[in-house]
């Protein structure tokens, strides 16, 4: 049976567990979000930046069973772990790759209420039910993530399968791209400023929580800076997949960068790209230096 709702596993994402009495203090001094807001009822996106304000990693920060977790692409987890270790030595804290100890499942659609009696209603809100947590995601008006022990999540997936089509992770990634939600990967680590990826619009930056690594640069951009480039949604047709962090060209040469992408059809890709406002409104953006694969700005 074909359904309009979709369900997808999120095994491509990893979980970094930050535990111990110094966990909150460590993360408060490193992430762009405010750890005072993180609770069993609320999660946030948060970036870990270098002293120059460029993003090392971007994660969803959440609490599960009284421990902090950073959810981010598995590919960048080792980089994120090593970056935090440099500061963790000053705190009573342990950093652990918990990617395989908990399962994650994503759902988009309205039929989820046939499985769960209560759901979070605001973006980033969290509720606990049936020994799992459910997070309301900003991907669409009805997008959720469930996190818990693998056996429980597997049982829930069977129930949800009655109302939704199982889709590949790339389909879920396309929803994130459409919502302007970027990922940071090894290819793009330390390339972007938070404002360039519109993180201030995604509740991922606190401007009143105090000092954290990169805070001075980020605050200056918020209050005094003029941002040269912005992230835009775009589309391209290409027989060769885009490359994360690769250059975008126009008739004058290199003009931007590929932030993230998802394949949405045969040789068709939705993109997040970083370019100037002038280039976004002008014709002639290309995926390649030979200017064979044109890029269409979507918004």
N, C-alpha and C positions, 0 to 999 in steps of 0.2 A: 504494500500500500504506500502511496505517495503522500507525504505530509508537507505542510508549509513550515512547520517548526523544524529546527535542526539541533542535533546533539553531537558533540565532538570531544574526544579526549585531548588533554593538554600535556601529553608526555614530552612534547618538545620543550616544555618549560621545566626549569629546575627550582628547587627550594633550598635556600640557605637559612639554616636555623641559627639564631643568635640568642644564646641562653646565658643565664647567670645574673647576679645582682647588679652587674655593671652594664647590662645589655642596653637599657634605655639611654643611659648617659653616653655610651659609645655611639649609638646611632644618632642621637640628638646632635652630637658634635660633627657628624659626617654627612647626613642626608639633608636634602633641601626641604623635605616636609617636616612638620612639627610632630614629634613623637608624643606630645601631650594629647594629640587628637587620636592617636592610634589606640584602639580598645577592642574588646570583644564585640562592640557594636559598630565599629568604623575602621575601614582600611583607607590607605592613601597610596597614590603613586609617589615615588621619591627617587631623586637622582643622587648618586654619589659622585662628586666632582673632584678634580684635582685642584691644586692651589690657584691655577689660572682660570678656574671656573668652568672647565670643559668636562663633559660628562664621561665618567669612566664606565658606569653602569646605570641602568634605569630599572626599577623594580616596583612591584606592588608590595607594600609593607602591610603586614597583617599580624594579628594575634590568633594563636590556636593553642588551646590548653595551656594558657599562661606563658607561652613563649612567643618570641618574635620570629617571623619568617619573612624573608625577602624572596618573592617569586619573580624570576627573570629567565630569559632564554638559557637553556643548558649550556649552549656554546660559550656564553660569557661568564658562567658561574665561577670557573677557576680564576679568571681575572678579577672578578668582584671579591672573591674570597681572599686573594693575595693582597688586594688593595686595602681591605679592612684589617687584615692581620697586622699591617704596619702600625695601626693605632690601638688594636685590641690588646697589645702587650701591656698597656697602661691601665687596664680594667680587669675586674674579675668576671671574665666572660669566656664562653666557648663558642667557636664557629664550626658548624658541621654541615656537610652536604646531606640534606634530608630528602633529596629528590625521589628516592625509591621507597621511602618509608610512608609517604602519604600519596594518595591518588587525587588527581584533579579532573573535573568533568565540566564542560561548558554547555550551556543551553540557550537558545534564542527562540522565543515564541511565547504564545499565550497559554498553551496547554499545560504548562508546567504546574499550574495550580491544581491539576487533577492528581498530582503526586504529593505536593507539599501543601499543608494547610495554611502556612504563613510564609511570606516572602518579604525581603527588604524592598522598600519602595523608592528610596533615594539613592542616587549614584554613590558608590563606595560604601554604602551601608552594609552591615553584616548582621545576620542572626544565626543562632545555633539551633539545630533541629535534628532529631534522630542521630545524635552524636557526630554530626558534621557541621561545618559552617557553610552558609550560603552568602555569596557576595553579589550585590547588584552592580553590574558593570555598565559603563557609559557607551558600549558599542552600539546598542539600539535601545528602543524604549523598553524592551523586555529581554534583556540579556543577563545571564547569571553564571556564576561559577560555584561549584561545590567542591569542598576539600575535606578529606577525612581518610580513615583507614581503608586500604584497598578493598577488603571484603564488603564493607558497607557501600562504598562507591559503586562497586560492580553490581550489587543488588539494585541500587537506585537506577543505574544505567538500563537494566532490563525493564524496569517499570517505565522509564522515559521513552524507551524504544517503541512503546505502544502508540506514542503520540508524535514522534519526531523521526526524521531520517538521519541516520548516522552519516556524517560528512567528514571529509578529510580535514586535517588541521589547516590546510591552505585556505579552505572556505572560511574558517573562523578568522584566520589572519586577514582575509579580505574585509570582514566586518570591522576589524580594528583599523585598517587603513582608511575605510570609509568614514570612520569616526575621528580620524586624525590622531590615532594613538600609535606612536612609533615604538620600535624596539631598538635597543643598542646591542651591537654584536662586536666580536673581536675586530672586524674590519672597520667599524665606525667608532670604537672606543677612543675617547679624548679628541674627537673631531668637532663636536658641536657644543655650543652654549645652550643652557636650558631655554632661554628666550627664543632661540632660533627654532626650537622644536615646539614652541607654544606651550611649554609646561606650566607657565603661569595661568593659562586658561583651563588647565586640567587639575587644579587644586594640588599641584605637585610641588609648589614652592611656598614656603612661609617667609614673609618679610618682616615679621615681628618676634621671632622666637629667639633671636640672639645669634651668636657666632657659630659658624660651621665652616668646614673647609670649602673655599671658593666663594664664601658669602660676600666678601667685599666686592668682587667683580660682578656677581649676580645682582647685588643691590644697586651698584652704580648703573648697570644697564637698565634696571627698573626705573630709577628716578632721574638719571641724568643722561643716559646713553641714547644713541640713535641706532637702531638695529638696521644693518645693511641688508640682511637676507632673512627671508621667512620661509616656513614650510608650507607647501601647497600640495593638494591632491592632484594627481595627473594620471594619464593612461598612455600606453604605448603598445604597438604591435611589433613583435620581434621574434625571429626564429631562434635567437640566442637569449637566454635569461639575463635580466639585468644583474649587475654586480653591486653588492652593498658597498657604499663609500666611493663608487666610481664617479668620474666626472661627467657632467652634462655640458653639451656644447651648443653654441649658436653660430651664426655666420662670422662672428668676431673671434671665436675660440672658446675656451673653457669659461663657463658662466655659473655652474652650480654643481650640486652633489646629490647622488641618490641616497636617501635616508633609509628607506624601507620599501618593500614591494610584496605583492602576492599575485600569483597566477590566477586569473578569473575565467579563462577560456583558453582554447588552443592558440598558443603564441600571443595571448593577450594578457597584459599585466597592469594592475593598478599600482600606482606609485605614490610615495611621499618624497618630494624633492625639495631641496633648499636652493632658492634662487632669489634674485632681487625682485622688487615689485615691478620695475620696468621690464625685466625679462618675462615676467608672468603675464604681462599684457601685450607683449610683442609676439609676432609670429616667428617661427624658425627655431624651435628648441629640438635637440636631437639626443638620442641615447648614446650615440657613437661619434667618434671624431670624423668619420667619413660622411656623417650627416645622412645616413640611409634610413634610420628608424626615428620617425618623428614622434614628439611628445605633445600630447594635448592636455592643457590645463583644465582641471575640473572644478577647482575652487580652493 
